[in-house]
Amino acid sequence: MNVGDELELRVEKLSYNGGRGVSKHRGFVVFVEGAAPEETVKARITTVKKTFAEAKVVEVISSSMHRRTPPCPVAHQCGGCPLQHVEYSEQLFQKQQIINDFVSRNLPDQTLTVLPILPSPNEFRYRNRIQLHSVNGLVGYYARGTNSFIPIEDCLISEESLIEALPEVRSQTQNQDKMTRFEVARGLDNKIHIRKTQKDPGTLLFAQVNAAQNEKLIETVVMWAQESSDQFSQIFDLYAGAGNITWPLAKAFPNISVTGVELSDTSCSMGRKWMDPSLGARATLECADVADFLGSLDPRPALMVLDPPRQGCENQVMDELLRLQPPIIIYVSCNPSTLMRDLGKLKSLYNVVRLQPIDMFPQSDHIESIVLLKHI
């Protein structure tokens, strides 16, 4: 098999990283960009590695019953929505299977329950924040993994209020041949904010990009915490951001202290600004490194909520959790790979009880998960 070869391939399923079709040629795995599950395609090999190859669809020979024409005209150029050519119900099915596969491969000794994935109420028009580029009055995105500029008139996964602000973005780069990066977002004040990200190194404060799914995430975390409320007398929300989970937990548990821990000064400042004053002094947002903060604690009956970035928790955070041994951990993850890595470290002292997948980002290959762990 060589780069440039064209092969007829049968696609079995979708992969996690990139949402590509998974096929095999003479026992060799080939990841096929632009393929749909259960279809036969002619694909051109673009990369050959030791254990796998990558390819792009040249022709669909036998179309999947789940294939559709992408609603966005630049879906296959932009690359931000690699699953738009797959019906939404099948996207959900494939993501469920991906999570099931991660669990079976990485946690074979655990008897956890993997719950059905929670679909997004809107498969389009759900994002309340986008980052794009503008030059000479044009706005658009860079194609995935490249510097190829793709101009757009609309972005179907963005809230319409963000698209209505694009003329203002265009006006700021009229007759300007230098590419400028912008963030357009609906903030916690419900207003649309536009900023040039190169000139302002700070960040505006926004919750999860899918507001409806964020509510489901918070509801799930609170519900699971309430189920185990007799086992802890304090709550720590680690990697708290602006208090997206901290403040709802404080409202749900009015008789105990809730502390959010976040390294970003900007996030902490904005989170304190938007905190409900009625929560009082028992709800706080500490600006600190998570590992250092945990290192300052003594073991106690606490609920630890983790919501780390895509790279997961640092080794020192894992070590501190194993030292502190809180009775309950709720782990919120946007990356199944690093989630499984971290659960593998915790399972020596914890039972992984259940996992709830959430489709936070329809049309993309990303999967959000919430995991409940209980001390053995």
C-alpha positions as CSV (number, residue, x, y, z in Angstrom):
1,M,0.0,0.0,0.0
2,N,1.4,3.4,-1.0
3,V,0.4,7.0,-1.0
4,G,-1.8,7.7,-4.0
5,D,-3.2,4.2,-4.3
6,E,-6.9,4.0,-4.8
7,L,-8.6,1.2,-3.0
8,E,-12.2,-0.1,-2.7
9,L,-13.0,-0.2,1.0
10,R,-15.9,-1.3,3.1
11,V,-16.4,1.1,6.0
12,E,-17.4,-0.5,9.3
13,K,-17.9,2.4,11.7
14,L,-16.7,5.9,12.7
15,S,-13.5,6.6,14.6
16,Y,-13.2,8.9,17.6
17,N,-10.4,11.1,16.6
18,G,-11.6,12.9,13.5
19,G,-14.9,11.1,12.9
20,R,-13.3,9.1,10.0
21,G,-14.6,5.9,8.6
22,V,-12.8,2.7,9.9
23,S,-12.1,0.0,7.3
24,K,-9.5,-2.7,6.7
25,H,-7.5,-3.7,3.7
26,R,-5.9,-7.1,4.0
27,G,-6.0,-6.8,7.8
28,F,-4.5,-3.2,7.7
29,V,-6.6,-0.5,9.3
30,V,-7.5,2.4,7.0
31,F,-9.1,5.6,8.3
32,V,-11.2,7.2,5.6
33,E,-12.1,10.9,5.7
34,G,-15.6,11.7,4.4
35,A,-16.9,8.1,4.7
36,A,-20.2,7.1,6.4
37,P,-20.8,3.8,8.3
38,E,-21.7,0.7,6.4
39,E,-20.8,1.9,2.9
40,T,-18.4,0.9,0.2
41,V,-16.1,3.6,-1.2
42,K,-13.2,4.2,-3.5
43,A,-10.6,6.0,-1.4
44,R,-7.2,7.5,-2.2
45,I,-4.4,6.8,0.3
46,T,-2.9,10.0,1.7
47,T,-0.7,8.6,4.5
48,V,0.8,5.3,5.4
49,K,2.1,4.6,8.9
50,K,3.4,1.4,10.6
51,T,0.0,0.2,11.9
52,F,-2.5,2.2,9.9
53,A,-3.2,4.3,6.8
54,E,-5.3,7.4,6.1
55,A,-7.4,8.0,3.0
56,K,-10.0,10.3,1.5
57,V,-13.1,9.3,-0.3
58,V,-12.9,9.6,-4.1
59,E,-16.2,7.9,-5.0
60,V,-19.1,6.4,-3.0
61,I,-19.7,3.0,-4.6
62,S,-22.5,1.8,-2.3
63,S,-23.9,4.6,-0.2
64,S,-24.8,4.2,3.5
65,M,-28.4,4.4,4.5
66,H,-27.2,7.0,7.0
67,R,-25.5,9.3,4.5
68,R,-27.0,12.7,3.8
69,T,-26.0,15.8,1.8
70,P,-24.3,18.1,4.3
71,P,-26.6,21.2,4.9
72,C,-23.5,23.5,4.9
73,P,-22.0,24.1,1.5
74,V,-18.4,24.2,2.9
75,A,-18.7,21.3,5.3
76,H,-16.0,19.2,3.7
77,Q,-13.7,22.2,3.2
78,C,-13.9,23.8,6.6
79,G,-13.5,20.5,8.6
80,G,-15.1,21.9,11.7
81,C,-18.1,19.6,11.3
82,P,-16.7,16.3,10.0
83,L,-19.9,14.4,10.6
84,Q,-22.4,16.6,8.7
85,H,-22.7,14.0,6.0
86,V,-24.1,11.5,8.6
87,E,-27.7,11.6,9.8
88,Y,-27.9,12.9,13.4
89,S,-29.4,9.7,14.8
90,E,-26.5,7.7,13.4
91,Q,-24.0,10.3,14.8
92,L,-25.4,9.5,18.3
93,F,-25.3,5.8,17.7
94,Q,-21.7,5.9,16.6
95,K,-20.7,8.1,19.6
96,Q,-22.4,5.6,21.9
97,Q,-20.4,2.8,20.4
98,I,-17.2,4.8,20.6
99,I,-17.7,5.2,24.4
100,N,-18.7,1.6,24.8
101,D,-15.5,0.6,23.0
102,F,-13.4,2.8,25.2
103,V,-14.9,1.3,28.4
104,S,-14.5,-2.3,27.3
105,R,-10.9,-1.8,26.3
106,N,-9.8,0.3,29.2
107,L,-12.0,-0.7,32.1
108,P,-12.7,-4.5,31.6
109,D,-12.5,-5.1,35.4
110,Q,-15.2,-2.6,36.2
111,T,-19.0,-3.3,36.2
112,L,-20.0,0.3,35.4
113,T,-23.3,1.2,33.7
114,V,-22.8,3.2,30.5
115,L,-26.0,5.2,30.1
116,P,-27.6,6.2,26.7
117,I,-26.1,9.3,25.2
118,L,-28.1,12.5,25.8
119,P,-28.9,14.0,22.4
120,S,-28.7,17.8,21.8
121,P,-32.1,19.4,21.5
122,N,-30.7,21.2,18.4
123,E,-28.2,19.5,16.1
124,F,-27.6,22.9,14.4
125,R,-27.7,26.5,15.8
126,Y,-26.4,25.5,19.2
127,R,-23.0,27.2,19.6
128,N,-23.0,30.4,21.6
129,R,-19.3,31.1,20.8
130,I,-17.2,30.9,17.6
131,Q,-13.6,31.9,16.7
132,L,-13.0,32.9,13.1
133,H,-10.7,34.9,10.9
134,S,-11.3,38.0,8.8
135,V,-9.4,39.7,6.0
136,N,-10.4,42.3,3.4
137,G,-14.0,42.2,4.6
138,L,-14.3,38.4,4.4
139,V,-14.9,36.2,7.4
140,G,-14.3,32.5,7.6
141,Y,-12.3,29.6,9.1
142,Y,-9.0,27.9,8.4
143,A,-9.6,24.4,7.0
144,R,-8.9,21.8,9.7
145,G,-5.1,21.4,10.3
146,T,-4.1,23.9,7.5
147,N,-3.7,27.6,6.9
148,S,-6.2,27.5,4.0
149,F,-8.8,30.2,4.5
150,I,-12.4,29.2,3.8
151,P,-14.7,32.3,3.5
152,I,-18.3,31.8,4.9
153,E,-21.6,33.6,4.8
154,D,-23.1,31.5,7.6
155,C,-22.1,28.8,10.1
156,L,-25.0,26.4,10.7
157,I,-23.8,25.2,14.1
158,S,-23.7,28.8,15.4
159,E,-26.6,30.6,17.1
160,E,-28.2,33.0,14.6
161,S,-27.5,36.0,16.8
162,L,-23.7,35.4,16.3
163,I,-24.2,35.3,12.5
164,E,-26.1,38.6,12.6
165,A,-22.9,40.1,14.1
166,L,-20.7,39.0,11.2
167,P,-21.2,42.3,9.2
168,E,-19.6,44.2,12.1
169,V,-16.6,41.8,12.0
170,R,-16.3,42.3,8.2
171,S,-16.4,46.1,8.6
172,Q,-13.4,45.9,10.9
173,T,-11.2,44.4,8.3
174,Q,-12.4,46.2,5.1
175,N,-9.4,47.0,3.0
176,Q,-7.1,45.3,5.4
177,D,-4.9,42.6,4.0
178,K,-3.7,41.3,7.3
179,M,-5.6,38.3,8.7
180,T,-7.2,39.0,12.1
181,R,-8.7,36.5,14.5
182,F,-12.0,37.3,16.2
183,E,-14.1,35.7,18.8
184,V,-17.9,36.3,18.6
185,A,-19.9,35.1,21.6
186,R,-23.0,35.5,23.6
187,G,-21.8,36.2,27.1
188,L,-23.3,35.6,30.5
189,D,-24.9,39.0,30.2
190,N,-26.8,37.5,27.1
191,K,-25.2,40.2,24.9
192,I,-23.1,39.5,21.8
193,H,-19.4,40.3,22.3
194,I,-16.9,40.7,19.5
195,R,-13.2,40.9,20.2
196,K,-9.9,40.7,18.4
197,T,-8.1,37.9,20.1
198,Q,-4.6,39.0,19.0
199,K,-4.8,42.4,20.7
200,D,-6.5,41.2,23.8
201,P,-4.7,38.2,25.4
202,G,-7.5,37.9,28.0
203,T,-10.7,36.1,27.4
204,L,-14.4,36.8,27.8
205,L,-16.3,34.5,30.2
206,F,-18.7,32.1,28.7
207,A,-20.1,28.7,29.8
208,Q,-20.2,25.6,27.7
209,V,-20.8,26.4,24.0
210,N,-24.0,24.4,23.9
211,A,-26.2,26.1,26.5
212,A,-29.0,23.5,26.4
213,Q,-26.6,20.6,26.9
214,N,-24.8,22.5,29.6
215,E,-28.0,22.5,31.6
216,K,-28.3,18.8,31.2
217,L,-24.7,18.4,32.3
218,I,-25.2,20.5,35.4
219,E,-28.5,18.7,36.2
220,T,-26.7,15.3,36.0
221,V,-23.8,16.4,38.3
222,V,-26.2,17.9,40.9
223,M,-28.5,14.8,40.8
224,W,-25.6,12.4,41.3
225,A,-24.2,14.5,44.1
226,Q,-27.6,14.5,45.8
227,E,-27.7,10.7,45.6
228,S,-24.6,10.5,47.7
229,S,-25.1,13.5,49.9
230,D,-24.8,11.4,53.1
231,Q,-21.2,10.7,52.3
232,F,-19.7,14.1,52.2
233,S,-19.8,17.4,54.2
234,Q,-17.9,19.6,51.7
235,I,-17.7,20.1,48.0
236,F,-14.7,21.0,45.9
237,D,-15.2,21.9,42.2
238,L,-11.8,21.6,40.5
239,Y,-11.0,23.3,37.2
240,A,-14.0,25.4,38.0
241,G,-13.7,28.1,35.3
242,A,-16.2,30.8,36.1
243,G,-18.2,28.5,38.4
244,N,-20.3,26.8,35.8
245,I,-20.8,23.9,38.1
246,T,-19.7,25.5,41.4
247,W,-22.7,27.9,41.7
248,P,-25.4,25.3,40.9
249,L,-23.9,22.9,43.4
250,A,-23.9,25.7,46.0
251,K,-27.6,26.3,45.4
252,A,-28.4,22.6,45.6
253,F,-26.5,22.2,48.9
254,P,-27.4,25.3,51.0
255,N,-26.0,23.9,54.2
256,I,-22.4,23.0,53.2
257,S,-19.5,24.9,51.9
258,V,-18.7,24.7,48.1
259,T,-15.3,25.8,46.8
260,G,-14.4,26.2,43.2
261,V,-10.7,26.0,42.2
262,E,-9.5,27.7,39.0
263,L,-6.1,28.8,37.9
264,S,-7.2,31.6,35.5
265,D,-7.4,35.1,37.2
266,T,-9.8,36.2,34.4
267,S,-12.2,33.3,35.0
268,C,-12.2,33.7,38.7
269,S,-12.9,37.5,38.5
270,M,-15.8,37.0,36.1
271,G,-17.1,34.0,38.1
272,R,-17.2,36.1,41.2
273,K,-18.9,38.9,39.3
274,W,-21.7,36.7,38.1
275,M,-22.1,34.7,41.4
276,D,-25.5,35.0,43.0
277,P,-25.0,37.1,46.2
278,S,-27.5,35.0,48.0
279,L,-25.1,32.1,48.2
280,G,-23.1,34.0,50.8
281,A,-19.6,33.3,52.1
282,R,-20.0,29.5,52.0
283,A,-19.6,29.5,48.2
284,T,-16.2,30.7,47.0
285,L,-14.0,30.6,43.9
286,E,-10.3,30.2,44.8
287,C,-7.8,31.3,42.2
288,A,-5.1,28.5,42.5
289,D,-3.4,25.7,40.8
290,V,-5.5,22.5,41.4
291,A,-2.6,20.3,42.3
292,D,-1.2,22.9,44.8
293,F,-4.6,23.4,46.3
294,L,-5.2,19.7,46.8
295,G,-1.8,19.4,48.3
296,S,-2.8,21.9,51.0
297,L,-5.8,19.8,52.1
298,D,-6.1,17.1,54.8
299,P,-8.2,14.0,54.0
300,R,-11.9,14.8,54.7
301,P,-15.3,13.5,53.6
302,A,-15.7,15.7,50.5
303,L,-17.2,15.5,47.1
304,M,-14.6,16.2,44.4
305,V,-15.9,17.4,41.0
306,L,-13.3,17.3,38.2
307,D,-13.8,19.2,34.9
308,P,-10.3,19.4,33.4
309,P,-9.3,20.6,29.9
310,R,-8.8,18.1,27.1
311,Q,-5.5,16.9,28.3
312,G,-7.1,15.6,31.5
313,C,-5.7,15.8,35.0
314,E,-2.0,16.3,35.8
315,N,-0.2,13.4,37.4
316,Q,0.1,15.4,40.6
317,V,-3.6,15.9,40.8
318,M,-4.2,12.1,40.5
319,D,-1.6,11.5,43.2
320,E,-3.3,14.0,45.5
321,L,-6.7,12.5,45.0
322,L,-5.4,9.1,45.8
323,R,-3.8,10.6,49.0
324,L,-7.0,12.4,50.0
325,Q,-9.3,9.5,49.1
326,P,-12.6,11.5,49.0
327,P,-15.6,9.2,49.2
328,I,-17.2,10.5,45.9
329,I,-15.6,11.8,42.7
330,I,-17.6,13.1,39.7
331,Y,-15.4,13.5,36.7
332,V,-16.6,15.6,33.7
333,S,-14.6,15.0,30.6
334,C,-14.4,16.3,27.0
335,N,-11.9,13.7,25.9
336,P,-12.5,9.9,26.3
337,S,-8.8,9.1,25.8
338,T,-7.5,11.1,28.8
339,L,-10.6,10.2,30.8
340,M,-9.8,6.5,30.5
341,R,-6.2,7.2,31.4
342,D,-7.2,9.0,34.5
343,L,-9.8,6.4,35.5
344,G,-7.2,3.8,35.1
345,K,-5.2,5.5,37.9
346,L,-8.2,5.9,40.2
347,K,-9.7,2.4,39.9
348,S,-7.2,1.0,42.4
349,L,-9.2,2.8,45.2
350,Y,-12.5,3.5,43.4
351,N,-15.3,1.7,41.7
352,V,-16.4,3.4,38.4
353,V,-20.1,3.3,38.9
354,R,-21.6,4.9,35.9
355,L,-20.9,6.9,32.8
356,Q,-23.2,9.4,31.1
357,P,-22.2,10.5,27.5
358,I,-23.6,13.8,26.4
359,D,-23.6,15.1,22.8
360,M,-22.3,18.6,23.5
361,F,-21.0,19.1,19.9
362,P,-23.3,17.7,17.2
363,Q,-21.7,17.4,13.7
364,S,-18.3,17.0,15.3
365,D,-16.4,14.0,16.7
366,H,-16.2,15.4,20.2
367,I,-17.9,13.5,23.1
368,E,-18.6,14.8,26.6
369,S,-18.9,12.4,29.5
370,I,-19.8,12.4,33.2
371,V,-18.5,9.6,35.4
372,L,-19.4,8.7,39.0
373,L,-16.7,7.1,41.2
374,K,-17.2,5.8,44.7
375,H,-14.4,4.8,47.1
376,I,-14.1,1.1,47.6
